[in-house]
Amino acid sequence: MQYSMNEPPLSLDQLAGYFLEGCKKESELKVGVEWEKIGVYRETGKAVSYSGPCGVESIFKALMARYAWEPVFSGSHVIALRKGDSSITLEPGGQIELSGQKAAFLSENAVELDRHLEEVRAVSGPMGIVWLGLGVQPVSKTGEIEWVPKERYRIMREALKNNGALSHAMMQETAAIQISLDFMNEEDAVRKLRLAMALSPFLYALFANSPVSEGKRNGFYSRRSAIWLETAPERTGIIRKVFDDGFTIRDYVEYALDVPLFFIIRRGKWVPVENTTFRQFWRNGLDHYQATLADWRLHLSTLFTEARLRQYLEIRSVDCQGRDLGLSAPAFLKGLFYDRDAHRSAWELLGNLPWEERMRLRQEVPVKGLHASFKGAALWEVSQKLVVLAEEGLARLSAKQLAAKDEIKYLNPLKALLFEKHKMPAELLLEGFADDLPMEEKVRHIIQKTAL
């Protein structure tokens, strides 16, 4: 992405209009999936390093040599790969992320994921590395994990060190599956953002998968969701005003304008920015720089709310999973968000709730998961209703040729877990796991249960 120094001053209409440039027709709606995953050494369960002959950079170089991926550099270091419309990037602690192509059919997302996992296993397996479908690092502590040498992360690391007790843990330990959905117009964008915010505690509970840290039970079903509660509150969480009647994209702009800047890019160099919101930069400039639309795009990528708007909607509340249950997440969201009847019914279930109750639920879910309560019922009961709505939504989308006939099959792993086993993925992981087991046995157990 190129960041121009010569764009004219921005208007508020331009800032709001940026989002609407992404509007799609109903027949053009697609689903994008970003698959982060945790890398560990098979023998110890400790986090994979970035450097060294058995580190992530070596994995990237092997992918380049064997599968023709093109490198992206930070200085002399390879920090990302590209091929066509797909990319493989790194989170700050060496978590590998596939940013797949947006697809009209879930089978395309699945095929791309399978190909990616096959390639990564082929080059990292001989190095003694395993990739896990888990929401947090299971053995290594934050201070033991090597930072990826990426300038963006260096600036964020410094900016966040005193802003949220677990900000560095968020950066280095966590992994998610993030789903991108399209919208058709402003009303549709706001409607989907509102439902995504309301749905976020349910997603954390349904896909809770981070109950082990430092080689022992950590007291959470989703420690990843607990970590986000103690990370940079001005740019994380659920945006309260989203639930106000009359909320518009202009209101989202007003929220984003008051979030502090991390950095801008000029002449290919990352420029740290301190104690300045985007609003201040936009109005007053910074040294001899003025705000550009490229700065706005970059700034929007540093908002880490449970769902965020760009030229699409990104939903961020799903812990990383194994392959099959991971594919249930985009299927669940496609059925709920792209079918109008399912969307309407889901909002009827989740919409009428005082703000204090939303916050109580968000605080409870990391520890209680689906055992938390919602409107006098267990989250189990409401979640089952939501899954049924998603299934019905996928069926109607299929009838309109907006989904493949067999896409409902991707919901089956989630349905089996929720309706038959009555468990969360975290509970499956903890079956047979005990803190007093020798570490090597615990590591084998974790790998056996969660290896991708």
C-alpha positions as CSV (number, residue, x, y, z in Angstrom):
1,M,0.0,0.0,0.0
2,Q,1.4,3.4,-0.9
3,Y,0.9,6.4,1.4
4,S,0.9,9.7,-0.5
5,M,2.1,12.9,1.0
6,N,0.3,15.1,-1.5
7,E,-3.4,14.3,-1.1
8,P,-5.7,17.3,-0.4
9,P,-7.0,17.9,3.1
10,L,-9.7,15.4,4.1
11,S,-13.4,16.2,4.7
12,L,-15.6,14.5,7.2
13,D,-17.6,13.3,4.2
14,Q,-14.5,11.6,2.8
15,L,-13.8,9.9,6.0
16,A,-17.3,8.5,6.2
17,G,-17.4,7.8,2.4
18,Y,-14.4,5.6,2.6
19,F,-16.4,2.8,4.2
20,L,-19.2,3.0,1.6
21,E,-16.8,2.4,-1.2
22,G,-16.9,-1.2,-0.1
23,C,-20.6,-1.7,-0.7
24,K,-21.6,-4.8,-2.6
25,K,-24.8,-6.1,-4.4
26,E,-26.4,-9.0,-2.7
27,S,-25.1,-11.3,-5.4
28,E,-21.6,-10.1,-4.7
29,L,-21.5,-10.8,-1.0
30,K,-18.4,-12.9,0.0
31,V,-16.8,-14.3,3.1
32,G,-13.2,-13.7,4.0
33,V,-11.3,-15.7,6.8
34,E,-8.1,-14.9,8.5
35,W,-6.7,-18.0,10.2
36,E,-4.2,-17.3,13.0
37,K,-2.5,-20.3,14.7
38,I,-0.1,-21.0,17.5
39,G,3.2,-22.6,16.7
40,V,5.1,-24.8,19.3
41,Y,8.0,-27.1,19.4
42,R,6.8,-30.7,19.6
43,E,9.1,-31.8,22.3
44,T,8.6,-28.9,24.8
45,G,5.3,-27.2,23.8
46,K,7.1,-23.8,23.9
47,A,6.4,-21.1,21.4
48,V,8.2,-21.2,18.1
49,S,10.9,-18.5,17.8
50,Y,11.0,-16.1,14.9
51,S,14.8,-16.4,14.3
52,G,17.0,-19.4,13.9
53,P,17.1,-22.5,11.7
54,C,13.9,-23.8,13.2
55,G,12.1,-20.5,13.5
56,V,9.3,-18.8,11.6
57,E,11.5,-16.9,9.2
58,S,13.1,-20.2,8.2
59,I,9.6,-21.6,7.6
60,F,8.7,-18.6,5.4
61,K,11.9,-19.1,3.4
62,A,11.0,-22.7,2.9
63,L,7.6,-21.8,1.7
64,M,9.1,-19.4,-0.8
65,A,11.5,-22.0,-2.2
66,R,9.0,-24.9,-2.3
67,Y,5.7,-23.2,-3.1
68,A,6.6,-20.0,-4.9
69,W,5.4,-17.5,-2.3
70,E,6.8,-14.0,-2.7
71,P,8.5,-12.3,0.3
72,V,7.6,-9.1,2.1
73,F,10.6,-7.6,4.0
74,S,11.1,-5.5,7.0
75,G,14.7,-4.4,6.6
76,S,16.5,-7.7,5.9
77,H,13.9,-9.9,7.5
78,V,11.0,-11.7,5.8
79,I,7.8,-10.8,7.7
80,A,5.1,-11.8,5.3
81,L,4.4,-13.8,2.1
82,R,2.1,-13.1,-0.9
83,K,0.7,-15.1,-3.7
84,G,-2.2,-13.7,-5.8
85,D,-4.9,-12.3,-3.5
86,S,-3.7,-14.4,-0.6
87,S,-1.1,-13.5,2.0
88,I,0.6,-15.2,5.0
89,T,1.5,-12.7,7.7
90,L,2.8,-12.8,11.3
91,E,1.4,-11.7,14.5
92,P,3.8,-10.1,17.0
93,G,4.7,-13.4,18.8
94,G,5.3,-15.4,15.6
95,Q,1.7,-16.6,15.2
96,I,1.2,-17.4,11.5
97,E,-1.9,-16.0,9.8
98,L,-3.4,-17.0,6.5
99,S,-5.3,-14.1,5.0
100,G,-7.3,-15.9,2.5
101,Q,-9.2,-14.7,-0.6
102,K,-12.8,-13.6,0.0
103,A,-15.0,-16.3,-1.4
104,A,-18.6,-16.6,-2.5
105,F,-18.8,-20.2,-1.3
106,L,-17.4,-21.7,1.9
107,S,-15.8,-24.6,0.0
108,E,-13.4,-22.1,-1.5
109,N,-12.4,-21.0,2.0
110,A,-12.0,-24.6,3.0
111,V,-9.8,-25.6,0.0
112,E,-7.5,-22.6,0.6
113,L,-7.1,-23.4,4.3
114,D,-6.4,-27.1,3.5
115,R,-3.7,-26.2,1.0
116,H,-2.2,-23.7,3.4
117,L,-2.1,-26.2,6.3
118,E,-0.6,-28.9,4.0
119,E,2.2,-26.5,2.9
120,V,3.0,-25.3,6.4
121,R,3.0,-28.8,7.9
122,A,5.3,-30.0,5.0
123,V,8.0,-27.4,5.8
124,S,7.7,-27.0,9.6
125,G,7.2,-30.7,10.5
126,P,10.8,-31.6,9.8
127,M,11.8,-28.7,12.1
128,G,9.9,-30.3,15.0
129,I,7.2,-27.7,14.9
130,V,3.4,-28.2,15.3
131,W,0.7,-25.7,14.7
132,L,-2.2,-25.7,17.1
133,G,-5.8,-24.6,16.8
134,L,-5.8,-22.8,20.2
135,G,-6.6,-19.3,21.4
136,V,-3.4,-18.8,23.5
137,Q,0.1,-20.2,23.8
138,P,-0.3,-23.2,26.1
139,V,3.2,-23.3,27.7
140,S,5.3,-20.1,27.0
141,K,4.8,-16.9,29.0
142,T,4.7,-13.5,27.3
143,G,8.3,-12.6,28.3
144,E,9.6,-15.9,26.9
145,I,8.3,-15.3,23.3
146,E,10.5,-13.7,20.7
147,W,9.1,-10.5,19.1
148,V,8.7,-10.5,15.3
149,P,11.1,-7.7,14.0
150,K,8.4,-5.7,12.3
151,E,8.4,-1.9,12.7
152,R,4.6,-1.7,13.2
153,Y,4.9,-4.1,16.2
154,R,7.9,-2.3,17.6
155,I,5.9,0.9,17.8
156,M,2.8,-0.8,19.2
157,R,4.8,-2.7,21.7
158,E,6.2,0.5,23.2
159,A,2.9,2.4,23.0
160,L,0.9,-0.4,24.7
161,K,3.4,-1.4,27.4
162,N,1.6,0.8,30.0
163,N,-1.8,0.7,28.5
164,G,-3.6,-2.4,29.7
165,A,-2.0,-5.0,31.9
166,L,-2.2,-7.7,29.3
167,S,-1.6,-5.8,26.1
168,H,1.7,-7.6,25.4
169,A,0.0,-10.9,26.1
170,M,-2.6,-10.0,23.5
171,M,0.1,-9.3,21.0
172,Q,2.3,-12.3,21.6
173,E,0.2,-15.1,23.0
174,T,-3.2,-15.1,21.3
175,A,-4.6,-16.5,18.1
176,A,-8.1,-16.0,16.5
177,I,-10.2,-16.8,13.5
178,Q,-11.4,-13.5,12.1
179,I,-14.3,-13.4,9.6
180,S,-14.9,-10.6,7.1
181,L,-18.4,-10.0,5.8
182,D,-19.6,-7.6,3.1
183,F,-22.4,-5.0,3.4
184,M,-24.7,-3.6,0.8
185,N,-25.3,0.0,2.0
186,E,-24.9,2.1,5.1
187,E,-28.0,0.8,6.8
188,D,-26.8,-2.8,6.2
189,A,-23.3,-2.0,7.5
190,V,-24.7,-0.5,10.7
191,R,-27.2,-3.4,11.2
192,K,-24.4,-5.9,10.8
193,L,-22.0,-4.1,13.1
194,R,-24.7,-3.8,15.8
195,L,-25.5,-7.6,15.6
196,A,-21.8,-8.5,15.6
197,M,-21.2,-6.4,18.7
198,A,-24.2,-8.1,20.5
199,L,-23.1,-11.5,19.3
200,S,-19.5,-11.2,20.5
201,P,-19.9,-12.8,24.0
202,F,-21.8,-15.7,22.3
203,L,-18.9,-16.2,19.9
204,Y,-16.4,-16.2,22.7
205,A,-18.5,-18.8,24.5
206,L,-19.3,-21.0,21.5
207,F,-15.7,-21.1,20.4
208,A,-14.0,-20.8,23.8
209,N,-10.6,-22.6,23.3
210,S,-7.9,-21.2,25.5
211,P,-8.1,-22.9,29.0
212,V,-4.4,-23.7,29.4
213,S,-1.5,-21.4,30.0
214,E,2.0,-22.0,31.3
215,G,1.3,-25.7,31.1
216,K,-1.7,-25.7,33.5
217,R,-5.3,-24.8,33.7
218,N,-5.7,-21.0,33.7
219,G,-9.2,-20.8,35.2
220,F,-10.8,-19.6,32.0
221,Y,-12.6,-21.3,29.1
222,S,-11.4,-18.5,26.9
223,R,-8.4,-16.8,28.4
224,R,-8.0,-14.9,25.1
225,S,-11.3,-13.1,25.7
226,A,-10.1,-12.3,29.2
227,I,-6.8,-10.9,27.8
228,W,-8.8,-8.5,25.6
229,L,-10.6,-7.1,28.7
230,E,-7.2,-5.8,29.9
231,T,-5.9,-4.4,26.6
232,A,-6.0,-0.7,25.5
233,P,-9.6,0.1,26.5
234,E,-9.8,3.1,24.2
235,R,-9.5,0.9,21.1
236,T,-11.0,-2.4,22.2
237,G,-14.3,-4.0,23.4
238,I,-17.9,-3.3,22.5
239,I,-18.8,0.2,21.3
240,R,-21.7,1.4,23.4
241,K,-23.1,3.9,20.9
242,V,-23.6,1.2,18.3
243,F,-26.8,0.3,20.1
244,D,-28.2,3.8,20.0
245,D,-31.2,4.4,17.7
246,G,-30.0,6.4,14.7
247,F,-26.4,5.3,14.9
248,T,-24.7,5.9,11.5
249,I,-21.3,5.4,9.9
250,R,-20.7,9.1,10.7
251,D,-21.0,8.1,14.4
252,Y,-18.4,5.4,13.8
253,V,-16.2,8.0,12.2
254,E,-16.5,10.2,15.4
255,Y,-15.5,7.2,17.5
256,A,-12.5,6.4,15.4
257,L,-11.4,10.0,15.3
258,D,-10.9,10.0,19.1
259,V,-8.7,6.9,19.2
260,P,-5.0,7.7,19.6
261,L,-2.7,7.2,16.6
262,F,0.1,4.7,16.8
263,F,1.9,5.7,13.6
264,I,1.8,7.0,10.1
265,I,3.9,6.0,7.1
266,R,6.0,8.5,5.1
267,R,8.4,7.7,2.3
268,G,8.2,4.0,3.2
269,K,9.2,4.7,6.9
270,W,7.0,4.2,10.0
271,V,6.7,7.4,12.0
272,P,5.6,6.9,15.6
273,V,3.0,9.2,16.9
274,E,2.4,9.9,20.6
275,N,-0.4,11.5,22.6
276,T,-2.3,12.5,19.5
277,T,-5.8,11.3,18.4
278,F,-6.6,11.0,14.7
279,R,-9.0,14.0,15.2
280,Q,-6.1,16.2,16.3
281,F,-3.9,15.0,13.5
282,W,-6.7,15.6,11.0
283,R,-7.5,19.1,12.2
284,N,-4.0,20.3,13.1
285,G,-1.5,18.2,11.2
286,L,1.6,16.8,12.8
287,D,4.9,18.6,12.3
288,H,4.8,19.1,8.5
289,Y,2.5,16.2,7.8
290,Q,-1.2,16.4,7.1
291,A,-3.7,13.6,7.4
292,T,-4.4,11.6,4.2
293,L,-6.9,8.9,3.4
294,A,-4.1,6.4,3.5
295,D,-3.5,7.4,7.1
296,W,-7.1,6.9,7.8
297,R,-7.0,3.4,6.3
298,L,-4.0,2.5,8.4
299,H,-5.5,4.0,11.6
300,L,-8.7,1.9,11.1
301,S,-6.5,-1.2,11.2
302,T,-5.5,-0.4,14.7
303,L,-9.0,-0.4,16.2
304,F,-9.3,-3.7,17.9
305,T,-13.0,-3.7,18.9
306,E,-14.9,-7.0,18.9
307,A,-16.1,-6.1,15.4
308,R,-14.8,-3.3,13.3
309,L,-15.7,-1.5,10.1
310,R,-13.5,-1.0,7.1
311,Q,-14.8,-1.4,3.6
312,Y,-16.2,-4.6,5.0
313,L,-17.2,-5.8,8.5
314,E,-14.6,-7.8,10.4
315,I,-15.7,-10.0,13.3
316,R,-12.9,-10.8,15.8
317,S,-14.4,-12.8,18.7
318,V,-13.6,-16.4,17.8
319,D,-10.7,-18.2,19.4
320,C,-8.5,-20.2,17.0
321,Q,-9.9,-23.7,16.5
322,G,-9.2,-27.0,14.9
323,R,-9.8,-27.2,11.1
324,D,-13.4,-28.5,11.2
325,L,-14.8,-26.5,14.0
326,G,-13.0,-23.5,12.6
327,L,-14.9,-23.8,9.4
328,S,-18.1,-23.7,11.4
329,A,-17.4,-20.1,12.4
330,P,-17.8,-18.5,8.9
331,A,-20.7,-20.8,8.2
332,F,-22.5,-19.7,11.3
333,L,-21.9,-16.0,10.6
334,K,-22.8,-16.3,6.9
335,G,-26.1,-17.9,7.7
336,L,-26.9,-15.3,10.4
337,F,-25.7,-12.2,8.6
338,Y,-26.4,-12.7,4.9
339,D,-30.0,-14.1,5.2
340,R,-32.3,-11.2,6.2
341,D,-34.8,-13.4,8.1
342,A,-32.1,-15.0,10.2
343,H,-30.5,-11.6,10.9
344,R,-33.8,-10.2,12.0
345,S,-34.6,-13.2,14.2
346,A,-31.1,-13.1,15.8
347,W,-31.5,-9.4,16.6
348,E,-34.9,-10.2,18.2
349,L,-33.0,-12.6,20.5
350,L,-30.0,-10.3,21.3
351,G,-31.2,-6.8,20.8
352,N,-33.3,-5.7,23.8
353,L,-30.7,-5.7,26.6
354,P,-29.5,-3.0,28.9
355,W,-25.9,-1.9,28.5
356,E,-25.0,-3.0,32.0
357,E,-26.3,-6.6,31.2
358,R,-24.1,-6.6,28.0
359,M,-21.1,-5.7,30.1
360,R,-21.9,-8.3,32.8
361,L,-22.2,-11.0,30.1
362,R,-18.9,-9.9,28.5
363,Q,-17.2,-10.1,31.9
364,E,-18.6,-13.5,32.8
365,V,-18.1,-15.3,29.5
366,P,-14.3,-15.8,29.8
367,V,-14.8,-17.8,33.0
368,K,-18.3,-19.3,32.6
369,G,-18.5,-19.6,28.8
370,L,-21.9,-21.1,27.8
371,H,-22.7,-21.6,31.4
372,A,-23.3,-17.8,31.8
373,S,-26.8,-16.5,31.9
374,F,-28.6,-14.3,29.4
375,K,-32.2,-13.0,29.9
376,G,-32.9,-15.6,32.5
377,A,-31.7,-18.5,30.4
378,A,-28.3,-20.3,30.0
379,L,-26.2,-19.2,27.0
380,W,-26.6,-22.8,25.9
381,E,-30.2,-22.4,25.1
382,V,-29.9,-19.1,23.2
383,S,-26.8,-20.3,21.3
384,Q,-28.7,-23.4,20.2
385,K,-31.4,-21.1,18.8
386,L,-28.8,-19.0,17.0
387,V,-27.3,-22.1,15.4
388,V,-30.7,-23.2,14.2
389,L,-31.3,-19.7,12.7
390,A,-27.9,-19.9,10.9
391,E,-28.7,-23.3,9.5
392,E,-32.1,-22.0,8.2
393,G,-30.4,-18.9,6.8
394,L,-27.9,-21.0,4.9
395,A,-30.7,-23.1,3.5
396,R,-32.5,-20.0,2.2
397,L,-29.3,-18.6,0.8
398,S,-28.7,-21.9,-1.1
399,A,-32.2,-21.6,-2.5
400,K,-31.3,-18.2,-3.9
401,Q,-27.9,-19.6,-5.2
402,L,-26.1,-17.3,-2.7
403,A,-24.6,-20.4,-1.0
404,A,-23.8,-23.9,-2.2
405,K,-26.3,-26.6,-1.6
406,D,-24.0,-28.4,0.9
407,E,-22.8,-25.5,2.9
408,I,-24.9,-26.5,5.9
409,K,-22.4,-29.3,6.4
410,Y,-19.8,-26.8,7.7
411,L,-22.1,-26.2,10.7
412,N,-22.2,-29.8,11.7
413,P,-19.1,-29.8,13.9
414,L,-20.6,-26.9,15.9
415,K,-24.0,-28.5,16.1
416,A,-22.5,-31.8,17.3
417,L,-20.5,-30.0,20.0
418,L,-23.5,-27.9,21.1
419,F,-26.5,-30.2,20.8
420,E,-24.9,-33.7,21.3
421,K,-21.9,-33.3,23.5
422,H,-23.1,-30.1,25.3
423,K,-19.5,-28.9,25.5
424,M,-17.2,-26.1,24.5
425,P,-13.9,-26.9,22.7
426,A,-12.1,-25.9,25.9
427,E,-13.9,-28.6,27.8
428,L,-12.8,-31.2,25.2
429,L,-9.2,-30.1,25.6
430,L,-9.4,-30.3,29.4
431,E,-10.7,-33.9,29.4
432,G,-7.9,-36.0,30.7
433,F,-5.7,-33.0,31.4
434,A,-4.4,-32.5,34.9
435,D,-2.0,-30.0,36.4
436,D,0.0,-32.7,38.2
437,L,0.8,-34.6,35.1
438,P,4.5,-34.4,33.9
439,M,5.0,-31.6,31.5
440,E,5.9,-33.9,28.6
441,E,2.5,-35.7,29.1
442,K,0.6,-32.4,29.1
443,V,2.4,-31.3,26.0
444,R,1.5,-34.6,24.2
445,H,-2.1,-34.2,25.4
446,I,-2.4,-30.6,24.1
447,I,-0.8,-31.5,20.7
448,Q,-3.0,-34.6,20.3
449,K,-6.2,-32.6,21.0
450,T,-5.4,-29.4,19.0
451,A,-2.8,-30.0,16.3
452,L,-3.8,-28.6,12.9
